[in-house]
Structure formats: C-alpha cells, structure tokens
Amino acid sequence: MTRLVLSVILIFVSLALGYCYREHILRASPNRKTEPQILLSLRDRLQFIAFFLFIPLSSMLSLWGLPKPDERFLLLPLLGILAWTTGGAASLLIANFLKYNNASKGSLFCCGTFSNIGAVGTLICVVFFGEKTIAYVALYRLFEELFYYGLAIPVASRYKGDPSCQVRVQGMRISRLLVCIVLALVLGLVLNYLSVPRPQFLGYIAAFLSILAAVLALFSIGLGLKLSTLRNYTESCIIICSIKFFIVPICIMTVAYFLGFSHLDEGLPFKVILILSSMPVAMNALLPPALLKLDLHLANACWIASTLALALVLPVLSLVVLPILETVY
C-alpha cells in the first residue's frame, strides 16, 4: 500500500506542479491562446535531461547489475512491439466501426499506439518492484522510438487532414535518442557479460536517476495539460482507456504467459510486462496530429484522460491484479 501511495503521489504531484506553473505563466502572458516560448523551452530541456541523460544512464547501470539473463528476455522488445501494434490496430478497428472521419481516425490511432513507458511505466516499476526492473523496462522499450517514428507516424500520415502537408519529423533528434538508448544498453550488457562487479551504491543511483527522470518528464507533461478539451471527447477517451487498460494488457499478458515469463526470476518480468502494457497515452502521441493536421484536440483529450485514469488503474493493478498473478507461479 505504501508503494502504491508513493507512486500516485509522485505521478500526480509532478503533473500538478507542471500544470500550476503553466497556468502561472499563462496568466502573466498577454495572449493566453499562444504557448509562451518559456514553456516550450522548459518542456524541451526537461525532456532532454530525462530521456537523453537520466533514463539511458539508469538503464545501463541496471543492466550491468542484472544476474545472467535467460534467453527469453530477448523477447521483451518483441512484446513491446506487439503491445503498440495491438493498441494501434484496435483503435483503427473501433474508429472505422464508429465511422470517425480521417482526422479523428489518425489521432485515435496515435493515442492507441503511443504509450507512456519511459516516464510513468519506469517510475511505477521501480517504486513497486525495485531498481532491478529498470533493465527489463529498457529491453521492453528497446525499439520504441524506431517503431513510433518508422512505422506509426507513416501509418498516421495516411489519415492527414491536409493532403498538401508534408511529414517533417526531427530525424536528428530521433537518431540521437536511439543512439543514446542503444549505447547505454550495449555498455550495460557488455559489463554484465564480462562479469565486471558493479558497486552496490550504483544500484541506488540507478533507482534515483530513474525516479528523477520520471518526475522531470511528468512535470514537463503538466506544462502541456489543457483540461478544457476533455468534455468534448468523452466517447474517444472511453475508447482509448478501454484499449490501454483492458485490451492491450489482456493480449500481451496472455502471450507473455505462454512464453514462460511467469516462471522467470520469480515472476518479476511478468509483473513488469503487466505494468508496461497498461500505461496511458504518451505525450508524443500529440506530435503526429500536430504535424499532419489531424484532430489535435481529440489526441490531447485522450492523453489527459488516460493519464488521469491512473488514479483508478494503479490501485486495481496493485491491490487486485498483481495478487492474482502471484497465484499463477
């Protein structure tokens, strides 16, 4: 219960502080309809520190200290890809059934595909299960950026609202992020393979950096919250929450069970997969709608609603689902 409360506090206090700071800046701005440059710059800097520095470093330190891994851990990246594919496919099927227009279909697809693993998922896993889980998270999201920008955005571009608009993704930033993640994972795995002893205090540093990265990322997310859009997209928010918190976890956990993850490391990877497959919409789900002139308001509403829904989802996972899973192994 203590870990559950701590997770909820860290997530929602970080979001609230970011949102309050946003409102403070907007009140001082002469034009509330335009995002002040100070908010955009601060958001970019915080996300750079979190995703380019703290998360890769904590992943490397955790992989370094991981006991000799089972070969099945190499399937974790494939489970991540399966989760994103399942969410995106379910979103398009439901959007087609409900006869959404193309702009709304594209936005719903992005929300179903993009998940907040790096910030929220890592934070919950570390608080619930300890520093060791950082390595599992890093493997699960190994191909995250490549999948999002190499596959998800091109698919979303098929539904762009303006046929004349061009997709200009910041390739340099993406490549740098991929390089940071891959280098960190390779270095950690090499040190692990060579049996270089990791000092014990580095485990505590890895956990601290992971939590700090999550807090900075969540604060930056709070800087972009626009709560006024929620009431206009209730149906879409319910659809996305159903996909994120029911359809995707059930599919991924079923596959993970038959792959034997419930018997690895006393079931710890199985628990991590549950958490990571149950994450809300990621902030970068707003990027394709903005670039492609899709329904940005729908994407923003689904992002906020699914993040706020964690207040209900986390207690259910912690107090109901995880105890049930423990009976499986």
Phi, psi and omega in degrees: 000321180299318180292324177297312181298317180298318179298313181298317180297311182300318183292308189277333174291319178298314177298315183295319179296318177297317180294318180296321178293321177301311181297323177298316180292319181295323179296329180274353182272140180291337181231101183289345182279346181249133179293119177299146182299329181298325178290316181295318180293316180296318179299314180296319181293317180296318180291326176297312180299316184292310190270335181264337185246295190291314183293313176300319181294316179294325177295317179298314181296322181289317177297324178301319184269002182287135174302158183312115188283150173288149181300335182293342177297337178293347178275349181303316177300326179290326175295323176299313179299318179298321180296314181293321179294318180297315179297316180293317180295317179298321180296316180292320179299315181291319179297321177293319180297322181273002177058047173292151173288169186299319181297320179288323177300313181298318180291319179295322177299315180299318180292324178289333184271311187281124181236146182276079181270316187299319182266291186291313182300314179297316181302312182296316181297318181293316181292319182287315193238352176104175187300329184302331184289343180303320180297317179296319178297316181300319178291319181300320184259022184304317184259019185302304183296319180298319180293312183299308187273338180270335184234310187295314181293318174301322176295315180298329182294341177293342183250015185300142184286333180241110183301337183276346183286144182254144178276113178239091179271144182287083185299322181297318180294319180297314182296322179295319180294317177299318180297316179300313183294312183295316179298319179296316180294317180297315180298316179297317180292323179295313178299323179293315182295324180280359179060033175288122182295131178267124176305141186299325184294338179293334175296319178293322178295320179299316179295317180297314180297322180296314179293319179297320177299318180296317180297315179296317180295318180292322175299318179294326176295319177301330179295341182251005183292132176230089189292341185293342183277349188298313189294341182272353185225043183300314181300313181296322179296319178295319179299311183295319178296323178295320179292311185292322190253355178232298188297307183296310180301319181297316180295312185290320180293326177296313178296316181298323179295314182288342175276354175090014182292339180290346181254002180267133174049048180056032176081005183298314177300327179297318178294319180297318178298321177301312181297311185292330179277358181244026185271154181285181179296137178277155180297329182287359172291345179277344183294308180300316177302323179290319182288323191257006181058045173273195180276089184293326180295321177297314180299318180297318180295316180294321178300311181293314183298316182291326177292316178294330180295345177301334178300332176263323185292316182300313176300323178295316179297315186287318189263342184240301189289311181299317175300325178293318180299326181295342177278349183281330185233000000 
